[in-house]
Amino acid sequence: MKDAVITNIIRSQIVEDYLYFFENKEYDDVIGLFSDECSITDWNVGRIHGKDNVARFFSELFESVGDIEADITHIHEDLSGALTCEMVLQIDSETMLVADIFEFDNEDKIKALRAYKGS
Protein backbone atom coordinates (compact mmCIF):
# COMPACT_ATOMS: atom_id res chain seq x y z
CA MET A 1 0.00 0.00 0.00
CA LYS A 2 2.86 2.39 0.86
CA ASP A 3 4.37 1.91 -2.61
CA ALA A 4 1.00 2.69 -4.24
CA VAL A 5 0.70 5.92 -2.25
CA ILE A 6 4.22 7.02 -3.25
CA THR A 7 3.51 6.13 -6.88
CA ASN A 8 0.30 8.18 -6.81
CA ILE A 9 2.16 11.19 -5.37
CA ILE A 10 4.66 10.96 -8.24
CA ARG A 11 1.87 10.55 -10.79
CA SER A 12 -0.13 13.45 -9.32
CA GLN A 13 2.91 15.64 -9.87
CA ILE A 14 3.17 14.40 -13.45
CA VAL A 15 -0.48 15.39 -14.02
CA GLU A 16 0.19 18.84 -12.57
CA ASP A 17 3.32 19.15 -14.74
CA TYR A 18 1.32 18.08 -17.80
CA LEU A 19 -1.32 20.76 -17.17
CA TYR A 20 1.35 23.42 -16.61
CA PHE A 21 3.08 22.49 -19.86
CA PHE A 22 -0.31 22.27 -21.62
CA GLU A 23 -1.35 25.75 -20.44
CA ASN A 24 1.94 27.21 -21.60
CA LYS A 25 1.93 25.23 -24.86
CA GLU A 26 5.34 23.75 -24.06
CA TYR A 27 5.18 21.14 -26.79
CA ASP A 28 8.44 19.25 -26.10
CA ASP A 29 7.72 19.01 -22.38
CA VAL A 30 4.17 17.75 -22.96
CA ILE A 31 5.34 15.09 -25.44
CA GLY A 32 8.14 14.04 -23.09
CA LEU A 33 5.56 12.90 -20.52
CA PHE A 34 4.01 10.33 -22.89
CA SER A 35 5.13 6.75 -23.52
CA ASP A 36 5.92 5.56 -27.04
CA GLU A 37 2.75 3.41 -27.11
CA CYS A 38 0.38 6.10 -25.85
CA SER A 39 -3.13 7.07 -26.80
CA ILE A 40 -5.43 10.03 -26.35
CA THR A 41 -9.20 10.02 -26.50
CA ASP A 42 -10.71 13.48 -26.90
CA TRP A 43 -14.29 14.68 -27.44
CA ASN A 44 -13.33 16.46 -30.68
CA VAL A 45 -11.09 13.93 -32.43
CA GLY A 46 -11.93 10.53 -30.97
CA ARG A 47 -9.06 8.12 -30.23
CA ILE A 48 -5.50 8.76 -31.37
CA HIS A 49 -2.86 6.04 -30.93
CA GLY A 50 0.94 6.23 -31.07
CA LYS A 51 3.34 8.92 -29.92
CA ASP A 52 3.79 10.43 -33.41
CA ASN A 53 0.03 10.88 -33.78
CA VAL A 54 -0.32 12.22 -30.24
CA ALA A 55 2.53 14.67 -30.95
CA ARG A 56 0.76 15.83 -34.11
CA PHE A 57 -2.47 16.31 -32.11
CA PHE A 58 -0.73 18.61 -29.61
CA SER A 59 1.16 20.49 -32.33
CA GLU A 60 -2.04 21.22 -34.23
CA LEU A 61 -3.95 22.11 -31.07
CA PHE A 62 -1.29 24.50 -29.80
CA GLU A 63 -1.09 26.20 -33.21
CA SER A 64 -4.87 26.59 -33.45
CA VAL A 65 -5.60 28.22 -30.08
CA GLY A 66 -4.47 31.32 -28.23
CA ASP A 67 -4.81 31.19 -24.47
CA ILE A 68 -5.19 28.04 -22.39
CA GLU A 69 -5.95 28.03 -18.68
CA ALA A 70 -6.60 24.92 -16.59
CA ASP A 71 -7.76 25.26 -13.00
CA ILE A 72 -7.65 21.91 -11.19
CA THR A 73 -10.62 21.39 -8.90
CA HIS A 74 -9.79 17.83 -7.82
CA ILE A 75 -7.38 15.00 -8.49
CA HIS A 76 -8.66 11.55 -7.61
CA GLU A 77 -5.89 9.01 -7.09
CA ASP A 78 -6.92 5.41 -7.64
CA LEU A 79 -4.75 2.78 -5.96
CA SER A 80 -4.69 0.91 -9.29
CA GLY A 81 -2.55 3.73 -10.67
CA ALA A 82 -5.10 5.68 -12.72
CA LEU A 83 -5.64 9.34 -11.87
CA THR A 84 -8.65 11.47 -12.68
CA CYS A 85 -8.21 15.22 -12.84
CA GLU A 86 -11.30 17.42 -12.72
CA MET A 87 -10.76 20.97 -13.92
CA VAL A 88 -12.23 24.11 -15.33
CA LEU A 89 -10.57 24.51 -18.72
CA GLN A 90 -10.61 27.74 -20.65
CA ILE A 91 -9.41 27.75 -24.23
CA ASP A 92 -9.60 31.19 -25.73
CA SER A 93 -13.14 32.37 -24.86
CA GLU A 94 -14.65 28.92 -24.20
CA THR A 95 -14.90 27.74 -20.59
CA MET A 96 -15.75 24.10 -19.90
CA LEU A 97 -15.72 21.48 -17.19
CA VAL A 98 -13.33 18.68 -18.10
CA ALA A 99 -12.32 15.38 -16.55
CA ASP A 100 -9.04 13.85 -17.73
CA ILE A 101 -8.30 10.24 -16.87
CA PHE A 102 -4.60 9.35 -16.93
CA GLU A 103 -3.13 5.86 -17.08
CA PHE A 104 0.61 5.29 -16.70
CA ASP A 105 3.15 2.70 -17.72
CA ASN A 106 5.75 1.18 -15.38
CA GLU A 107 8.11 4.10 -16.01
CA ASP A 108 5.48 6.67 -14.96
CA LYS A 109 4.96 7.85 -18.53
CA ILE A 110 1.40 8.62 -19.64
CA LYS A 111 0.17 5.65 -21.67
CA ALA A 112 -3.45 6.78 -22.00
CA LEU A 113 -5.25 10.08 -21.56
CA ARG A 114 -9.02 10.19 -21.91
CA ALA A 115 -10.57 13.66 -21.85
CA TYR A 116 -14.28 14.17 -21.19
CA LYS A 117 -16.10 17.45 -21.54
CA GLY A 118 -18.99 18.27 -19.22
CA SER A 119 -21.77 20.74 -19.78
C-alpha positions as CSV (number, residue, x, y, z in Angstrom):
1,M,0.0,0.0,0.0
2,K,2.9,2.4,0.9
3,D,4.4,1.9,-2.6
4,A,1.0,2.7,-4.2
5,V,0.7,5.9,-2.2
6,I,4.2,7.0,-3.2
7,T,3.5,6.1,-6.9
8,N,0.3,8.2,-6.8
9,I,2.2,11.2,-5.4
10,I,4.7,11.0,-8.2
11,R,1.9,10.6,-10.8
12,S,-0.1,13.5,-9.3
13,Q,2.9,15.6,-9.9
14,I,3.2,14.4,-13.5
15,V,-0.5,15.4,-14.0
16,E,0.2,18.8,-12.6
17,D,3.3,19.2,-14.7
18,Y,1.3,18.1,-17.8
19,L,-1.3,20.8,-17.2
20,Y,1.3,23.4,-16.6
21,F,3.1,22.5,-19.9
22,F,-0.3,22.3,-21.6
23,E,-1.3,25.7,-20.4
24,N,1.9,27.2,-21.6
25,K,1.9,25.2,-24.9
26,E,5.3,23.7,-24.1
27,Y,5.2,21.1,-26.8
28,D,8.4,19.3,-26.1
29,D,7.7,19.0,-22.4
30,V,4.2,17.7,-23.0
31,I,5.3,15.1,-25.4
32,G,8.1,14.0,-23.1
33,L,5.6,12.9,-20.5
34,F,4.0,10.3,-22.9
35,S,5.1,6.7,-23.5
36,D,5.9,5.6,-27.0
37,E,2.7,3.4,-27.1
38,C,0.4,6.1,-25.8
39,S,-3.1,7.1,-26.8
40,I,-5.4,10.0,-26.4
41,T,-9.2,10.0,-26.5
42,D,-10.7,13.5,-26.9
43,W,-14.3,14.7,-27.4
44,N,-13.3,16.5,-30.7
45,V,-11.1,13.9,-32.4
46,G,-11.9,10.5,-31.0
47,R,-9.1,8.1,-30.2
48,I,-5.5,8.8,-31.4
49,H,-2.9,6.0,-30.9
50,G,0.9,6.2,-31.1
51,K,3.3,8.9,-29.9
52,D,3.8,10.4,-33.4
53,N,0.0,10.9,-33.8
54,V,-0.3,12.2,-30.2
55,A,2.5,14.7,-30.9
56,R,0.8,15.8,-34.1
57,F,-2.5,16.3,-32.1
58,F,-0.7,18.6,-29.6
59,S,1.2,20.5,-32.3
60,E,-2.0,21.2,-34.2
61,L,-3.9,22.1,-31.1
62,F,-1.3,24.5,-29.8
63,E,-1.1,26.2,-33.2
64,S,-4.9,26.6,-33.4
65,V,-5.6,28.2,-30.1
66,G,-4.5,31.3,-28.2
67,D,-4.8,31.2,-24.5
68,I,-5.2,28.0,-22.4
69,E,-5.9,28.0,-18.7
70,A,-6.6,24.9,-16.6
71,D,-7.8,25.3,-13.0
72,I,-7.7,21.9,-11.2
73,T,-10.6,21.4,-8.9
74,H,-9.8,17.8,-7.8
75,I,-7.4,15.0,-8.5
76,H,-8.7,11.5,-7.6
77,E,-5.9,9.0,-7.1
78,D,-6.9,5.4,-7.6
79,L,-4.7,2.8,-6.0
80,S,-4.7,0.9,-9.3
81,G,-2.5,3.7,-10.7
82,A,-5.1,5.7,-12.7
83,L,-5.6,9.3,-11.9
84,T,-8.6,11.5,-12.7
85,C,-8.2,15.2,-12.8
86,E,-11.3,17.4,-12.7
87,M,-10.8,21.0,-13.9
88,V,-12.2,24.1,-15.3
89,L,-10.6,24.5,-18.7
90,Q,-10.6,27.7,-20.6
91,I,-9.4,27.7,-24.2
92,D,-9.6,31.2,-25.7
93,S,-13.1,32.4,-24.9
94,E,-14.7,28.9,-24.2
95,T,-14.9,27.7,-20.6
96,M,-15.8,24.1,-19.9
97,L,-15.7,21.5,-17.2
98,V,-13.3,18.7,-18.1
99,A,-12.3,15.4,-16.5
100,D,-9.0,13.9,-17.7
101,I,-8.3,10.2,-16.9
102,F,-4.6,9.4,-16.9
103,E,-3.1,5.9,-17.1
104,F,0.6,5.3,-16.7
105,D,3.2,2.7,-17.7
106,N,5.7,1.2,-15.4
107,E,8.1,4.1,-16.0
108,D,5.5,6.7,-15.0
109,K,5.0,7.8,-18.5
110,I,1.4,8.6,-19.6
111,K,0.2,5.7,-21.7
112,A,-3.5,6.8,-22.0
113,L,-5.3,10.1,-21.6
114,R,-9.0,10.2,-21.9
115,A,-10.6,13.7,-21.9
116,Y,-14.3,14.2,-21.2
117,K,-16.1,17.5,-21.5
118,G,-19.0,18.3,-19.2
119,S,-21.8,20.7,-19.8
